[in-house]
Amino acid sequence: MAQERMLKFVTVAKEMPQKRPADLRRQDFHEIYAEYADQKAREQAARCSQCGVPYCQTHCPLHNNIPDWLRLTAEGRLQEAYEVSQATNTFPEICGRICPQDRLCEGNCVIEQSGHGTVTIGSVEKYITDTAWQEGWVRPIAPAAERPESVGIIGAGPGGLAAADMLRRAGVQVTVYDRYDRAGGLLTYGIPGFKLEKPVVMRRIAQLEAGGVQFRLNCDVGTDISFDAIRGQHDAVLIATGVYRSRDLRAPGSGARGIVRAIDYLTASNRKGFGDEVPEFESGELDARGKRVVVIGGGDTAMDCVRTAVRQGARSVKCLYRRDRANMPGSQREVQNAEEEGVDFVWLSAPKGFTGDAVEGVIVERMRLGAPDATGRQVPEVIEGSDYTEGADLVIKALGFEPEDLPALWGVPELEVTRWGTIKADFRTHATSIPGVFAAGDIVRGASLVVWAIRDGREAAEAILDYLAQPARVAAE
């Protein structure tokens, strides 16, 4: 009987939640997708083919049991669907909003491959967990028994918070250290509200606090507290700082006023959304209103910047990317949303230089795709004599992020790093070169997706629990 409720993909078409019209959503920072109604969520979940080899689950970094919670949703068993969903994912309401499902679960849906349109996995996941919050099914962590061991986590982003959640569920005492005044990392200050409204993040952090996670905010390790002091206060330490150092442009005129980093621009915008005083925004330095904005880059951060600039009232917004649309690293869904909102994409183009002491223009050189490199991607090549100048009053560099030099910043030269500057950690246990110190998320794998950070944080928590239980360590104490 239960199976009869599924396999509806032949008779029921794919239908996303209603998307607000572009002219309306350009005017605010609210999320652009409406919530499913209960009947619509059941209907879309019932499109799942319940295939024997669920590629959606295989291609999810968390290996979420997607077919099971789709079936439970179709049957109206939402609380059970939520329990199955949160068993493998610490923050399903966040992943449902910001994961690039078109590259992961939905992009590998079997019925998508057969031409019927993917199951709307992310939207159903969001609906399940939002309903769970509304119904009170999401409760503070309540360990069966408290343990004396203590773990310090450096970084309150998705990786650190996922680890904190799992460690507290095991009864371990957890303190999270973060340099910012609010927890959440890029969930709070990097991702705009139109993709992830901030009350969604703050609600989850409040749940962690209610469950006993201690937060030490405005605490910059290496300045306000030493790394050695943190090690001395805890039985184990997890480094989950993420990567925040922006890649730079080396082109003539790149030091001009009005050329800014994406992280600074997005942080200022998100702080304004919280109602904070942001001098750089008030002065106009990080406000796009009335300006010709050029964003350089093709990833999801670039998409966040162009769509933010539209909402701030920019006169025009252009995105320069050195490859074509098919080779863009960002989500195609985000590119489509940006185009609907009036962003102009200039494919196969790159900055050669900038004009003006306060930036007045970007000297753009046209590119073509040449032979593939060792990774298989075609290498952009400059078309000689194709230069032109694009007028600009604000240029935002969204070229990706690199790790900070943590061994130098923290005075721990024994902390080994890779040739890319990321922390060297065992890919199974997340253990670093320092006993009792673990690392997870972007600071290990480089700039990546939130869902990978959550997976790493959960894995690291399991490894830390194993480490705390080691007889040799216990005997030494």
ABEGO torsion letter per residue (X at the ends): XAAAABGAAAABBBBBBBBBBAAAAAABABBABBBBBAAAAAAAAAABAGBABBAAAAABAAGBBAAAAAAAAAAGBAAAAAAAAAAABABAAAAAAABBAAABAAAABAAAAAGAEBBBAAAAAAAAAAAAAAAGABBBBBBABBBABBBBBBEABAAAAAAAAAAAAAGBBBBBBBABABBGEAAAAABBAAABBAAAAAAAAAAAAAAGBBBBBGBBBGAABBAAAAAAABABBBBBAEBABBBBBBBBGAABBGBBBAAAAAAAAAAAAAGBBBAAAAAGAABABGBBBBBBEABAAAAAAAAAAAAAGBABBBBBBABBAAABABBAAAAAAAAAAGBBBBBGBBBABBBEABBABBBBBBBBBBBBBAAGBBBBBBBBGABBBBBBABBBBBAEBBBBBAAAAAGBAABBBBAAGBBBBBAAAGBBABBGBBBBEAAAAEBBBAAAAAAAAAAAAAAAAAAAABAAAAAAX
